Amino acid sequence: MDNIEDRRAKFVSHIACVFPDGSVIDAEGECAGLIRRDFKGDGGFGYDPLFDIPELGMTMAELTLEVKNKVSHRAKALEIFKGKLKEKLQEKNYADK
């Protein structure tokens, strides 16, 4: 990627659940950022030291676990999924089956 000027990137996580009746709920979370040219930070794994989050002024590898668990693609997908699952389980039609 040495010659690539557009360094925009995003982590994406997609979660899906298929119920016995065939209905599906799914959710997607994204965390947008930039791919750095150098490593920064000691935490995380994989691409975390190269993934810069401009709004936070840090790489994924520099974030505390608490912050990462709020801004990561997985955290966002799980939060959306949690809301959809709660709605699904509260539906009277599903609860009666």
PDB file as gemmi writes it, atoms N, CA and C in Angstrom:
CRYST1    1.000    1.000    1.000  90.00  90.00  90.00 P 1                      
ATOM      1  N   MET A   1       0.812  -1.205   0.000  1.00  0.00           N  
ATOM      2  CA  MET A   1       0.000   0.000   0.000  1.00  0.00           C  
ATOM      3  C   MET A   1       0.852   1.264   0.000  1.00  0.00           C  
ATOM      4  N   ASP A   2       2.115   1.121  -0.245  1.00  0.00           N  
ATOM      5  CA  ASP A   2       3.005   2.283  -0.217  1.00  0.00           C  
ATOM      6  C   ASP A   2       2.546   3.417  -1.128  1.00  0.00           C  
ATOM      7  N   ASN A   3       2.017   3.092  -2.280  1.00  0.00           N  
ATOM      8  CA  ASN A   3       1.629   4.112  -3.253  1.00  0.00           C  
ATOM      9  C   ASN A   3       0.162   4.517  -3.164  1.00  0.00           C  
ATOM     10  N   ILE A   4      -0.543   4.002  -2.194  1.00  0.00           N  
ATOM     11  CA  ILE A   4      -1.969   4.301  -2.045  1.00  0.00           C  
ATOM     12  C   ILE A   4      -2.145   5.554  -1.182  1.00  0.00           C  
ATOM     13  N   GLU A   5      -2.790   6.565  -1.752  1.00  0.00           N  
ATOM     14  CA  GLU A   5      -3.020   7.811  -1.023  1.00  0.00           C  
ATOM     15  C   GLU A   5      -4.317   7.773  -0.209  1.00  0.00           C  
ATOM     16  N   ASP A   6      -5.354   7.161  -0.768  1.00  0.00           N  
ATOM     17  CA  ASP A   6      -6.635   7.069  -0.068  1.00  0.00           C  
ATOM     18  C   ASP A   6      -6.536   5.949   0.956  1.00  0.00           C  
ATOM     19  N   ARG A   7      -6.353   6.300   2.222  1.00  0.00           N  
ATOM     20  CA  ARG A   7      -6.106   5.322   3.284  1.00  0.00           C  
ATOM     21  C   ARG A   7      -7.356   4.984   4.074  1.00  0.00           C  
ATOM     22  N   ARG A   8      -8.523   5.424   3.589  1.00  0.00           N  
ATOM     23  CA  ARG A   8      -9.764   5.145   4.308  1.00  0.00           C  
ATOM     24  C   ARG A   8     -10.020   3.639   4.362  1.00  0.00           C  
ATOM     25  N   ALA A   9     -10.557   3.207   5.517  1.00  0.00           N  
ATOM     26  CA  ALA A   9     -10.873   1.798   5.707  1.00  0.00           C  
ATOM     27  C   ALA A   9     -11.953   1.689   6.773  1.00  0.00           C  
ATOM     28  N   LYS A  10     -12.492   0.490   6.902  1.00  0.00           N  
ATOM     29  CA  LYS A  10     -13.445   0.271   7.982  1.00  0.00           C  
ATOM     30  C   LYS A  10     -13.450  -1.189   8.369  1.00  0.00           C  
ATOM     31  N   PHE A  11     -13.650  -1.408   9.647  1.00  0.00           N  
ATOM     32  CA  PHE A  11     -13.916  -2.744  10.159  1.00  0.00           C  
ATOM     33  C   PHE A  11     -15.426  -2.915  10.112  1.00  0.00           C  
ATOM     34  N   VAL A  12     -15.894  -4.080   9.691  1.00  0.00           N  
ATOM     35  CA  VAL A  12     -17.326  -4.359   9.615  1.00  0.00           C  
ATOM     36  C   VAL A  12     -17.593  -5.701  10.289  1.00  0.00           C  
ATOM     37  N   SER A  13     -18.646  -5.735  11.089  1.00  0.00           N  
ATOM     38  CA  SER A  13     -19.072  -6.973  11.728  1.00  0.00           C  
ATOM     39  C   SER A  13     -20.553  -7.165  11.469  1.00  0.00           C  
ATOM     40  N   HIS A  14     -20.933  -8.371  11.066  1.00  0.00           N  
ATOM     41  CA  HIS A  14     -22.336  -8.673  10.783  1.00  0.00           C  
ATOM     42  C   HIS A  14     -22.728  -9.883  11.626  1.00  0.00           C  
ATOM     43  N   ILE A  15     -23.850  -9.757  12.314  1.00  0.00           N  
ATOM     44  CA  ILE A  15     -24.353 -10.828  13.174  1.00  0.00           C  
ATOM     45  C   ILE A  15     -25.737 -11.213  12.684  1.00  0.00           C  
ATOM     46  N   ALA A  16     -26.024 -12.503  12.659  1.00  0.00           N  
ATOM     47  CA  ALA A  16     -27.350 -12.965  12.244  1.00  0.00           C  
ATOM     48  C   ALA A  16     -27.797 -14.110  13.137  1.00  0.00           C  
ATOM     49  N   CYS A  17     -29.113 -14.205  13.302  1.00  0.00           N  
ATOM     50  CA  CYS A  17     -29.714 -15.290  14.066  1.00  0.00           C  
ATOM     51  C   CYS A  17     -30.939 -15.774  13.302  1.00  0.00           C  
ATOM     52  N   VAL A  18     -30.991 -17.080  13.059  1.00  0.00           N  
ATOM     53  CA  VAL A  18     -32.141 -17.683  12.394  1.00  0.00           C  
ATOM     54  C   VAL A  18     -32.908 -18.481  13.443  1.00  0.00           C  
ATOM     55  N   PHE A  19     -34.187 -18.181  13.566  1.00  0.00           N  
ATOM     56  CA  PHE A  19     -35.037 -18.843  14.550  1.00  0.00           C  
ATOM     57  C   PHE A  19     -35.647 -20.107  13.959  1.00  0.00           C  
ATOM     58  N   PRO A  20     -36.111 -21.015  14.819  1.00  0.00           N  
ATOM     59  CA  PRO A  20     -36.713 -22.265  14.325  1.00  0.00           C  
ATOM     60  C   PRO A  20     -37.859 -22.049  13.338  1.00  0.00           C  
ATOM     61  N   ASP A  21     -38.568 -20.912  13.446  1.00  0.00           N  
ATOM     62  CA  ASP A  21     -39.672 -20.647  12.513  1.00  0.00           C  
ATOM     63  C   ASP A  21     -39.186 -20.071  11.182  1.00  0.00           C  
ATOM     64  N   GLY A  22     -37.871 -19.932  11.030  1.00  0.00           N  
ATOM     65  CA  GLY A  22     -37.299 -19.422   9.793  1.00  0.00           C  
ATOM     66  C   GLY A  22     -37.097 -17.915   9.756  1.00  0.00           C  
ATOM     67  N   SER A  23     -37.605 -17.214  10.751  1.00  0.00           N  
ATOM     68  CA  SER A  23     -37.399 -15.762  10.783  1.00  0.00           C  
ATOM     69  C   SER A  23     -35.948 -15.450  11.130  1.00  0.00           C  
ATOM     70  N   VAL A  24     -35.525 -14.297  10.685  1.00  0.00           N  
ATOM     71  CA  VAL A  24     -34.120 -13.901  10.834  1.00  0.00           C  
ATOM     72  C   VAL A  24     -34.040 -12.493  11.413  1.00  0.00           C  
ATOM     73  N   ILE A  25     -33.082 -12.301  12.306  1.00  0.00           N  
ATOM     74  CA  ILE A  25     -32.709 -10.938  12.687  1.00  0.00           C  
ATOM     75  C   ILE A  25     -31.213 -10.826  12.436  1.00  0.00           C  
ATOM     76  N   ASP A  26     -30.819  -9.643  12.014  1.00  0.00           N  
ATOM     77  CA  ASP A  26     -29.398  -9.423  11.780  1.00  0.00           C  
ATOM     78  C   ASP A  26     -29.046  -7.980  12.086  1.00  0.00           C  
ATOM     79  N   ALA A  27     -27.775  -7.755  12.246  1.00  0.00           N  
ATOM     80  CA  ALA A  27     -27.283  -6.409  12.563  1.00  0.00           C  
ATOM     81  C   ALA A  27     -25.869  -6.267  12.031  1.00  0.00           C  
ATOM     82  N   GLU A  28     -25.541  -5.032  11.659  1.00  0.00           N  
ATOM     83  CA  GLU A  28     -24.205  -4.751  11.153  1.00  0.00           C  
ATOM     84  C   GLU A  28     -23.638  -3.533  11.864  1.00  0.00           C  
ATOM     85  N   GLY A  29     -22.392  -3.619  12.236  1.00  0.00           N  
ATOM     86  CA  GLY A  29     -21.705  -2.499  12.859  1.00  0.00           C  
ATOM     87  C   GLY A  29     -20.445  -2.167  12.090  1.00  0.00           C  
ATOM     88  N   GLU A  30     -20.128  -0.880  12.035  1.00  0.00           N  
ATOM     89  CA  GLU A  30     -18.924  -0.433  11.335  1.00  0.00           C  
ATOM     90  C   GLU A  30     -18.112   0.496  12.220  1.00  0.00           C  
ATOM     91  N   CYS A  31     -16.827   0.455  12.017  1.00  0.00           N  
ATOM     92  CA  CYS A  31     -15.915   1.400  12.653  1.00  0.00           C  
ATOM     93  C   CYS A  31     -15.004   1.925  11.545  1.00  0.00           C  
ATOM     94  N   ALA A  32     -15.193   3.194  11.196  1.00  0.00           N  
ATOM     95  CA  ALA A  32     -14.431   3.792  10.102  1.00  0.00           C  
ATOM     96  C   ALA A  32     -13.123   4.376  10.610  1.00  0.00           C  
ATOM     97  N   GLY A  33     -12.131   4.338   9.750  1.00  0.00           N  
ATOM     98  CA  GLY A  33     -10.841   4.895  10.128  1.00  0.00           C  
ATOM     99  C   GLY A  33      -9.915   5.016   8.930  1.00  0.00           C  
ATOM    100  N   LEU A  34      -8.640   5.113   9.247  1.00  0.00           N  
ATOM    101  CA  LEU A  34      -7.593   5.243   8.233  1.00  0.00           C  
ATOM    102  C   LEU A  34      -6.497   4.226   8.501  1.00  0.00           C  
ATOM    103  N   ILE A  35      -5.916   3.707   7.440  1.00  0.00           N  
ATOM    104  CA  ILE A  35      -4.791   2.792   7.593  1.00  0.00           C  
ATOM    105  C   ILE A  35      -3.513   3.619   7.677  1.00  0.00           C  
ATOM    106  N   ARG A  36      -2.819   3.483   8.785  1.00  0.00           N  
ATOM    107  CA  ARG A  36      -1.561   4.217   9.004  1.00  0.00           C  
ATOM    108  C   ARG A  36      -0.438   3.609   8.180  1.00  0.00           C  
ATOM    109  N   ARG A  37       0.622   4.370   8.030  1.00  0.00           N  
ATOM    110  CA  ARG A  37       1.820   3.876   7.348  1.00  0.00           C  
ATOM    111  C   ARG A  37       2.816   3.275   8.328  1.00  0.00           C  
ATOM    112  N   ASP A  38       2.564   3.500   9.629  1.00  0.00           N  
ATOM    113  CA  ASP A  38       3.439   2.944  10.662  1.00  0.00           C  
ATOM    114  C   ASP A  38       2.584   2.393  11.803  1.00  0.00           C  
ATOM    115  N   PHE A  39       3.183   1.532  12.605  1.00  0.00           N  
ATOM    116  CA  PHE A  39       2.483   0.933  13.737  1.00  0.00           C  
ATOM    117  C   PHE A  39       2.458   1.905  14.912  1.00  0.00           C  
ATOM    118  N   LYS A  40       1.340   1.907  15.652  1.00  0.00           N  
ATOM    119  CA  LYS A  40       1.228   2.779  16.812  1.00  0.00           C  
ATOM    120  C   LYS A  40       0.332   2.104  17.849  1.00  0.00           C  
ATOM    121  N   GLY A  41       0.879   1.861  19.026  1.00  0.00           N  
ATOM    122  CA  GLY A  41       0.127   1.249  20.109  1.00  0.00           C  
ATOM    123  C   GLY A  41       0.511  -0.197  20.342  1.00  0.00           C  
ATOM    124  N   ASP A  42       0.285  -0.644  21.566  1.00  0.00           N  
ATOM    125  CA  ASP A  42       0.684  -1.998  21.956  1.00  0.00           C  
ATOM    126  C   ASP A  42      -0.483  -2.953  22.188  1.00  0.00           C  
ATOM    127  N   GLY A  43      -1.692  -2.427  22.267  1.00  0.00           N  
ATOM    128  CA  GLY A  43      -2.838  -3.270  22.577  1.00  0.00           C  
ATOM    129  C   GLY A  43      -3.451  -3.898  21.341  1.00  0.00           C  
ATOM    130  N   GLY A  44      -4.484  -4.682  21.591  1.00  0.00           N  
ATOM    131  CA  GLY A  44      -5.232  -5.267  20.492  1.00  0.00           C  
ATOM    132  C   GLY A  44      -4.466  -6.357  19.775  1.00  0.00           C  
ATOM    133  N   PHE A  45      -4.881  -6.636  18.554  1.00  0.00           N  
ATOM    134  CA  PHE A  45      -4.256  -7.682  17.754  1.00  0.00           C  
ATOM    135  C   PHE A  45      -4.483  -7.382  16.277  1.00  0.00           C  
ATOM    136  N   GLY A  46      -3.867  -8.154  15.435  1.00  0.00           N  
ATOM    137  CA  GLY A  46      -4.078  -8.001  13.997  1.00  0.00           C  
ATOM    138  C   GLY A  46      -3.708  -6.622  13.491  1.00  0.00           C  
ATOM    139  N   TYR A  47      -4.685  -5.949  12.888  1.00  0.00           N  
ATOM    140  CA  TYR A  47      -4.452  -4.648  12.266  1.00  0.00           C  
ATOM    141  C   TYR A  47      -4.614  -3.476  13.228  1.00  0.00           C  
ATOM    142  N   ASP A  48      -4.929  -3.732  14.492  1.00  0.00           N  
ATOM    143  CA  ASP A  48      -5.212  -2.657  15.444  1.00  0.00           C  
ATOM    144  C   ASP A  48      -4.145  -1.555  15.481  1.00  0.00           C  
ATOM    145  N   PRO A  49      -2.848  -1.868  15.464  1.00  0.00           N  
ATOM    146  CA  PRO A  49      -1.833  -0.803  15.508  1.00  0.00           C  
ATOM    147  C   PRO A  49      -1.756   0.035  14.226  1.00  0.00           C  
ATOM    148  N   LEU A  50      -2.390  -0.430  13.152  1.00  0.00           N  
ATOM    149  CA  LEU A  50      -2.381   0.302  11.882  1.00  0.00           C  
ATOM    150  C   LEU A  50      -3.695   1.020  11.609  1.00  0.00           C  
ATOM    151  N   PHE A  51      -4.711   0.773  12.442  1.00  0.00           N  
ATOM    152  CA  PHE A  51      -6.035   1.322  12.198  1.00  0.00           C  
ATOM    153  C   PHE A  51      -6.272   2.545  13.067  1.00  0.00           C  
ATOM    154  N   ASP A  52      -6.216   3.699  12.434  1.00  0.00           N  
ATOM    155  CA  ASP A  52      -6.340   4.985  13.121  1.00  0.00           C  
ATOM    156  C   ASP A  52      -7.803   5.434  13.115  1.00  0.00           C  
ATOM    157  N   ILE A  53      -8.290   5.874  14.266  1.00  0.00           N  
ATOM    158  CA  ILE A  53      -9.644   6.396  14.364  1.00  0.00           C  
ATOM    159  C   ILE A  53      -9.540   7.906  14.545  1.00  0.00           C  
ATOM    160  N   PRO A  54      -9.727   8.671  13.467  1.00  0.00           N  
ATOM    161  CA  PRO A  54      -9.511  10.117  13.511  1.00  0.00           C  
ATOM    162  C   PRO A  54     -10.301  10.845  14.604  1.00  0.00           C  
ATOM    163  N   GLU A  55     -11.570  10.442  14.827  1.00  0.00           N  
ATOM    164  CA  GLU A  55     -12.386  11.128  15.845  1.00  0.00           C  
ATOM    165  C   GLU A  55     -11.784  11.007  17.241  1.00  0.00           C  
ATOM    166  N   LEU A  56     -11.064   9.931  17.481  1.00  0.00           N  
ATOM    167  CA  LEU A  56     -10.460   9.707  18.798  1.00  0.00           C  
ATOM    168  C   LEU A  56      -8.988  10.101  18.827  1.00  0.00           C  
ATOM    169  N   GLY A  57      -8.396  10.272  17.647  1.00  0.00           N  
ATOM    170  CA  GLY A  57      -6.973  10.619  17.584  1.00  0.00           C  
ATOM    171  C   GLY A  57      -6.073   9.493  18.075  1.00  0.00           C  
ATOM    172  N   MET A  58      -6.554   8.248  17.926  1.00  0.00           N  
ATOM    173  CA  MET A  58      -5.801   7.083  18.405  1.00  0.00           C  
ATOM    174  C   MET A  58      -6.005   5.913  17.447  1.00  0.00           C  
ATOM    175  N   THR A  59      -5.115   4.950  17.552  1.00  0.00           N  
ATOM    176  CA  THR A  59      -5.318   3.700  16.832  1.00  0.00           C  
ATOM    177  C   THR A  59      -6.136   2.765  17.714  1.00  0.00           C  
ATOM    178  N   MET A  60      -6.662   1.729  17.122  1.00  0.00           N  
ATOM    179  CA  MET A  60      -7.380   0.711  17.900  1.00  0.00           C  
ATOM    180  C   MET A  60      -6.470   0.124  18.976  1.00  0.00           C  
ATOM    181  N   ALA A  61      -5.186   0.014  18.673  1.00  0.00           N  
ATOM    182  CA  ALA A  61      -4.233  -0.578  19.612  1.00  0.00           C  
ATOM    183  C   ALA A  61      -3.940   0.323  20.813  1.00  0.00           C  
ATOM    184  N   GLU A  62      -4.315   1.598  20.722  1.00  0.00           N  
ATOM    185  CA  GLU A  62      -4.076   2.529  21.832  1.00  0.00           C  
ATOM    186  C   GLU A  62      -5.284   2.664  22.768  1.00  0.00           C  
ATOM    187  N   LEU A  63      -6.420   2.157  22.332  1.00  0.00           N  
ATOM    188  CA  LEU A  63      -7.636   2.328  23.120  1.00  0.00           C  
ATOM    189  C   LEU A  63      -7.648   1.406  24.335  1.00  0.00           C  
ATOM    190  N   THR A  64      -8.266   1.883  25.405  1.00  0.00           N  
ATOM    191  CA  THR A  64      -8.499   0.997  26.536  1.00  0.00           C  
ATOM    192  C   THR A  64      -9.567  -0.007  26.118  1.00  0.00           C  
ATOM    193  N   LEU A  65      -9.627  -1.109  26.807  1.00  0.00           N  
ATOM    194  CA  LEU A  65     -10.632  -2.116  26.487  1.00  0.00           C  
ATOM    195  C   LEU A  65     -12.037  -1.545  26.646  1.00  0.00           C  
ATOM    196  N   GLU A  66     -12.222  -0.694  27.626  1.00  0.00           N  
ATOM    197  CA  GLU A  66     -13.532  -0.077  27.855  1.00  0.00           C  
ATOM    198  C   GLU A  66     -13.968   0.768  26.652  1.00  0.00           C  
ATOM    199  N   VAL A  67     -13.074   1.591  26.144  1.00  0.00           N  
ATOM    200  CA  VAL A  67     -13.395   2.441  24.989  1.00  0.00           C  
ATOM    201  C   VAL A  67     -13.570   1.588  23.734  1.00  0.00           C  
ATOM    202  N   LYS A  68     -12.678   0.638  23.533  1.00  0.00           N  
ATOM    203  CA  LYS A  68     -12.757  -0.223  22.357  1.00  0.00           C  
ATOM    204  C   LYS A  68     -14.091  -0.969  22.323  1.00  0.00           C  
ATOM    205  N   ASN A  69     -14.563  -1.390  23.486  1.00  0.00           N  
ATOM    206  CA  ASN A  69     -15.830  -2.112  23.559  1.00  0.00           C  
ATOM    207  C   ASN A  69     -17.044  -1.218  23.333  1.00  0.00           C  
ATOM    208  N   LYS A  70     -16.831   0.068  23.175  1.00  0.00           N  
ATOM    209  CA  LYS A  70     -17.919   0.987  22.837  1.00  0.00           C  
ATOM    210  C   LYS A  70     -17.876   1.409  21.373  1.00  0.00           C  
ATOM    211  N   VAL A  71     -16.693   1.495  20.797  1.00  0.00           N  
ATOM    212  CA  VAL A  71     -16.561   2.045  19.448  1.00  0.00           C  
ATOM    213  C   VAL A  71     -16.260   1.008  18.369  1.00  0.00           C  
ATOM    214  N   SER A  72     -15.960  -0.207  18.757  1.00  0.00           N  
ATOM    215  CA  SER A  72     -15.579  -1.206  17.752  1.00  0.00           C  
ATOM    216  C   SER A  72     -16.768  -1.641  16.910  1.00  0.00           C  
ATOM    217  N   HIS A  73     -16.472  -2.184  15.755  1.00  0.00           N  
ATOM    218  CA  HIS A  73     -17.495  -2.710  14.860  1.00  0.00           C  
ATOM    219  C   HIS A  73     -18.288  -3.824  15.526  1.00  0.00           C  
ATOM    220  N   ARG A  74     -17.621  -4.633  16.323  1.00  0.00           N  
ATOM    221  CA  ARG A  74     -18.317  -5.719  17.018  1.00  0.00           C  
ATOM    222  C   ARG A  74     -19.268  -5.170  18.071  1.00  0.00           C  
ATOM    223  N   ALA A  75     -18.802  -4.198  18.830  1.00  0.00           N  
ATOM    224  CA  ALA A  75     -19.648  -3.599  19.870  1.00  0.00           C  
ATOM    225  C   ALA A  75     -20.888  -2.954  19.263  1.00  0.00           C  
ATOM    226  N   LYS A  76     -20.703  -2.236  18.155  1.00  0.00           N  
ATOM    227  CA  LYS A  76     -21.837  -1.578  17.502  1.00  0.00           C  
ATOM    228  C   LYS A  76     -22.824  -2.601  16.958  1.00  0.00           C  
ATOM    229  N   ALA A  77     -22.319  -3.661  16.337  1.00  0.00           N  
ATOM    230  CA  ALA A  77     -23.199  -4.709  15.804  1.00  0.00           C  
ATOM    231  C   ALA A  77     -23.956  -5.395  16.934  1.00  0.00           C  
ATOM    232  N   LEU A  78     -23.267  -5.686  18.022  1.00  0.00           N  
ATOM    233  CA  LEU A  78     -23.926  -6.348  19.154  1.00  0.00           C  
ATOM    234  C   LEU A  78     -24.993  -5.465  19.787  1.00  0.00           C  
ATOM    235  N   GLU A  79     -24.748  -4.185  19.873  1.00  0.00           N  
ATOM    236  CA  GLU A  79     -25.734  -3.265  20.455  1.00  0.00           C  
ATOM    237  C   GLU A  79     -26.996  -3.215  19.584  1.00  0.00           C  
ATOM    238  N   ILE A  80     -26.823  -3.133  18.290  1.00  0.00           N  
ATOM    239  CA  ILE A  80     -27.959  -3.132  17.373  1.00  0.00           C  
ATOM    240  C   ILE A  80     -28.692  -4.474  17.454  1.00  0.00           C  
ATOM    241  N   PHE A  81     -27.922  -5.561  17.452  1.00  0.00           N  
ATOM    242  CA  PHE A  81     -28.496  -6.901  17.525  1.00  0.00           C  
ATOM    243  C   PHE A  81     -29.287  -7.079  18.822  1.00  0.00           C  
ATOM    244  N   LYS A  82     -28.745  -6.605  19.905  1.00  0.00           N  
ATOM    245  CA  LYS A  82     -29.417  -6.714  21.204  1.00  0.00           C  
ATOM    246  C   LYS A  82     -30.800  -6.067  21.162  1.00  0.00           C  
ATOM    247  N   GLY A  83     -30.894  -4.879  20.578  1.00  0.00           N  
ATOM    248  CA  GLY A  83     -32.176  -4.191  20.468  1.00  0.00           C  
ATOM    249  C   GLY A  83     -33.162  -4.962  19.603  1.00  0.00           C  
ATOM    250  N   LYS A  84     -32.683  -5.488  18.478  1.00  0.00           N  
ATOM    251  CA  LYS A  84     -33.557  -6.251  17.587  1.00  0.00           C  
ATOM    252  C   LYS A  84     -34.005  -7.563  18.228  1.00  0.00           C  
ATOM    253  N   LEU A  85     -33.094  -8.214  18.948  1.00  0.00           N  
ATOM    254  CA  LEU A  85     -33.439  -9.466  19.614  1.00  0.00           C  
ATOM    255  C   LEU A  85     -34.477  -9.217  20.707  1.00  0.00           C  
ATOM    256  N   LYS A  86     -34.307  -8.150  21.448  1.00  0.00           N  
ATOM    257  CA  LYS A  86     -35.269  -7.799  22.497  1.00  0.00           C  
ATOM    258  C   LYS A  86     -36.654  -7.579  21.894  1.00  0.00           C  
ATOM    259  N   GLU A  87     -36.713  -6.834  20.788  1.00  0.00           N  
ATOM    260  CA  GLU A  87     -37.992  -6.611  20.095  1.00  0.00           C  
ATOM    261  C   GLU A  87     -38.605  -7.927  19.632  1.00  0.00           C  
ATOM    262  N   LYS A  88     -37.780  -8.773  19.049  1.00  0.00           N  
ATOM    263  CA  LYS A  88     -38.253 -10.057  18.528  1.00  0.00           C  
ATOM    264  C   LYS A  88     -38.840 -10.916  19.641  1.00  0.00           C  
ATOM    265  N   LEU A  89     -38.145 -10.980  20.751  1.00  0.00           N  
ATOM    266  CA  LEU A  89     -38.591 -11.825  21.853  1.00  0.00           C  
ATOM    267  C   LEU A  89     -39.830 -11.262  22.541  1.00  0.00           C  
ATOM    268  N   GLN A  90     -40.074  -9.971  22.382  1.00  0.00           N  
ATOM    269  CA  GLN A  90     -41.252  -9.353  22.987  1.00  0.00           C  
ATOM    270  C   GLN A  90     -42.485  -9.421  22.087  1.00  0.00           C  
ATOM    271  N   GLU A  91     -42.279  -9.794  20.841  1.00  0.00           N  
ATOM    272  CA  GLU A  91     -43.425  -9.902  19.932  1.00  0.00           C  
ATOM    273  C   GLU A  91     -44.359 -10.995  20.424  1.00  0.00           C  
ATOM    274  N   LYS A  92     -45.604 -10.655  20.569  1.00  0.00           N  
ATOM    275  CA  LYS A  92     -46.576 -11.623  21.070  1.00  0.00           C  
ATOM    276  C   LYS A  92     -46.667 -12.851  20.186  1.00  0.00           C  
ATOM    277  N   ASN A  93     -46.641 -12.657  18.883  1.00  0.00           N  
ATOM    278  CA  ASN A  93     -46.763 -13.794  17.974  1.00  0.00           C  
ATOM    279  C   ASN A  93     -45.627 -14.801  18.159  1.00  0.00           C  
ATOM    280  N   TYR A  94     -44.419 -14.306  18.376  1.00  0.00           N  
ATOM    281  CA  TYR A  94     -43.297 -15.222  18.533  1.00  0.00           C  
ATOM    282  C   TYR A  94     -43.358 -15.913  19.882  1.00  0.00           C  
ATOM    283  N   ALA A  95     -43.725 -15.176  20.927  1.00  0.00           N  
ATOM    284  CA  ALA A  95     -43.776 -15.733  22.283  1.00  0.00           C  
ATOM    285  C   ALA A  95     -44.824 -16.830  22.398  1.00  0.00           C  
ATOM    286  N   ASP A  96     -45.871 -16.777  21.574  1.00  0.00           N  
ATOM    287  CA  ASP A  96     -46.951 -17.772  21.653  1.00  0.00           C  
ATOM    288  C   ASP A  96     -46.637 -19.042  20.857  1.00  0.00           C  
ATOM    289  N   LYS A  97     -45.608 -19.042  20.036  1.00  0.00           N  
ATOM    290  CA  LYS A  97     -45.306 -20.213  19.197  1.00  0.00           C  
ATOM    291  C   LYS A  97     -44.501 -21.239  19.934  1.00  0.00           C  
TER     292      LYS A  97                                                      
END                                                                             
